[in-house]
Amino acid sequence: MSDEKIKKVSIIVAQGSLEGVYPALIMGNGARMEGMEANIFFTFFGLNALHKKMVNKLTVSTVGNSALNMAMPMLKMPITMPFPSILGMLPGVSSFASWLMKNEMEKLDIPPVDEFLEMISDAGGGLYACKLAMDMFKLEREDLIDEVEDVLTVGEFYEKAAGGPIIFT
């Protein structure tokens, strides 16, 4: 095993759901807390986390999410009980699942997405939006939260990521 320590980590976020965004925020924040450089690149639907109008409206994906059994203990049910995917289509199920997850995270003192992004930025972590996704979704820099450091092409992101691992969440 190598004694070499990681000095830099770059994380790509392509999903715009709560369960798609939080792992990157937790890992990016953890990297900064350990003194590592952290760059987080939001692309495709991950841009929801950076959009001023969407940052606080992220939800849990309930349709086709085979891992929702993980949430069953929150409802006092066994983890082995599967969540029927068809229920995810019913009105209010995604909202309820999102409320449940946010409520549990609040109990653990995990900040909401907007605060988490601000914390990472304030700690020196880089938050970047993907230029191609911005163009594809017809977004402008003004649509994004102030903590976004820049809008980058994939090549520019790779330049920032050079010398460290890239993690795709």
C-alpha positions in Angstrom: 0.0 0.0 0.0 1.3 3.4 -0.9 2.0 6.1 1.7 1.3 8.8 -0.9 -1.6 11.0 0.2 -4.2 12.4 -2.1 -3.7 16.2 -2.6 -6.5 16.9 -5.0 -9.8 15.4 -5.9 -12.2 16.3 -8.7 -15.8 15.2 -8.6 -18.3 15.1 -11.5 -22.0 15.5 -10.7 -24.4 14.5 -13.5 -27.6 13.8 -11.5 -29.8 16.5 -10.2 -31.6 14.5 -7.5 -30.9 14.8 -3.7 -29.3 11.4 -3.8 -27.3 12.4 -6.9 -25.9 15.7 -5.4 -25.3 15.0 -1.8 -22.5 12.4 -2.2 -20.5 14.9 -4.2 -21.1 17.6 -1.6 -20.1 15.3 1.3 -17.0 14.1 -0.5 -16.0 17.6 -1.7 -16.4 19.0 1.8 -14.6 16.1 3.3 -11.7 16.7 1.0 -11.5 20.4 2.0 -11.6 19.4 5.6 -8.7 17.1 5.1 -6.7 19.9 3.4 -7.1 18.6 -0.2 -7.9 20.7 -3.2 -11.5 19.9 -4.3 -13.1 20.7 -7.6 -16.7 19.8 -8.3 -18.0 19.8 -11.9 -21.7 19.9 -12.4 -23.0 18.6 -15.8 -26.3 17.7 -17.4 -29.0 17.4 -14.7 -26.4 18.0 -12.0 -26.7 21.7 -12.9 -30.0 21.7 -11.0 -27.8 22.0 -7.8 -26.3 25.2 -9.1 -29.4 26.8 -10.6 -30.7 29.7 -8.4 -34.3 28.6 -8.9 -33.7 24.8 -8.4 -31.0 24.6 -5.7 -33.5 24.3 -2.9 -36.0 22.2 -4.9 -34.1 19.0 -5.4 -36.0 15.8 -4.8 -35.5 12.1 -4.3 -35.9 10.1 -7.5 -38.6 7.6 -6.7 -39.4 6.0 -10.1 -37.0 3.3 -11.0 -34.8 3.8 -7.9 -34.1 0.2 -6.8 -32.1 1.4 -3.8 -35.1 3.0 -2.1 -35.2 0.0 0.3 -32.4 1.9 2.1 -35.1 4.3 3.3 -37.4 1.7 4.7 -35.9 1.8 8.2 -36.8 5.5 8.4 -40.4 4.3 8.1 -39.9 1.6 10.8 -39.8 -1.1 8.1 -37.1 -3.7 7.5 -34.4 -2.7 5.0 -35.1 -6.0 3.2 -38.5 -4.8 2.3 -38.3 -3.5 -1.3 -39.9 -0.2 -2.3 -42.4 -0.9 -5.1 -41.2 1.2 -8.0 -44.8 1.7 -9.2 -45.6 3.7 -6.0 -43.0 6.2 -7.1 -45.4 7.4 -9.8 -48.1 8.3 -7.4 -48.6 12.0 -6.7 -46.9 13.1 -3.5 -44.6 10.1 -3.1 -41.5 11.9 -4.4 -42.3 14.9 -2.2 -42.8 12.6 0.9 -39.5 10.7 0.2 -37.7 14.1 -0.2 -39.2 15.4 3.0 -38.2 12.2 4.8 -34.6 12.4 3.6 -34.2 16.1 4.3 -35.7 15.6 7.8 -33.2 12.8 8.6 -30.3 14.8 7.2 -31.4 17.8 9.4 -31.3 15.5 12.4 -27.7 14.7 11.5 -26.9 18.4 11.1 -26.3 18.0 7.4 -26.8 21.3 5.7 -29.3 21.9 2.9 -27.8 22.0 -0.6 -27.4 25.8 -0.9 -25.6 26.0 2.5 -23.4 23.1 1.6 -22.3 24.7 -1.6 -21.6 27.9 0.2 -19.5 26.0 2.8 -17.5 24.3 0.1 -16.9 27.5 -1.7 -16.0 29.4 1.4 -13.5 26.6 2.3 -11.8 27.1 -1.1 -13.4 24.3 -3.0 -14.1 25.0 -6.7 -17.6 24.8 -8.0 -17.8 24.6 -11.8 -20.6 24.3 -14.4 -20.3 22.4 -17.6 -20.3 24.7 -20.7 -21.8 22.1 -23.0 -24.7 21.4 -20.6 -25.2 25.1 -20.0 -25.5 25.6 -23.8 -27.7 22.5 -24.2 -30.2 23.7 -21.5 -30.0 27.3 -22.7 -28.7 28.5 -19.3 -26.7 31.7 -18.7 -24.1 32.4 -16.0 -26.7 34.7 -14.3 -29.0 31.6 -13.8 -26.4 30.1 -11.4 -25.7 30.7 -7.7 -22.9 33.2 -7.0 -20.6 30.5 -5.5 -20.0 29.0 -9.0 -16.4 29.8 -9.8 -16.6 29.4 -13.6 -18.3 27.7 -16.5 -15.8 25.3 -18.0 -15.4 23.1 -21.1 -14.6 19.4 -20.4 -11.0 20.1 -21.5 -10.7 23.0 -19.0 -12.1 20.8 -16.2 -9.5 18.1 -17.1 -6.8 20.7 -16.8 -8.1 21.6 -13.3 -8.3 17.9 -12.4 -4.8 17.1 -13.5 -2.8 15.4 -10.8 -5.6 13.9 -8.8 -8.4 11.3 -9.1 -11.7 12.1 -10.8 -14.8 10.7 -9.1 -18.1 10.4 -11.0 -21.1 10.3 -8.6 
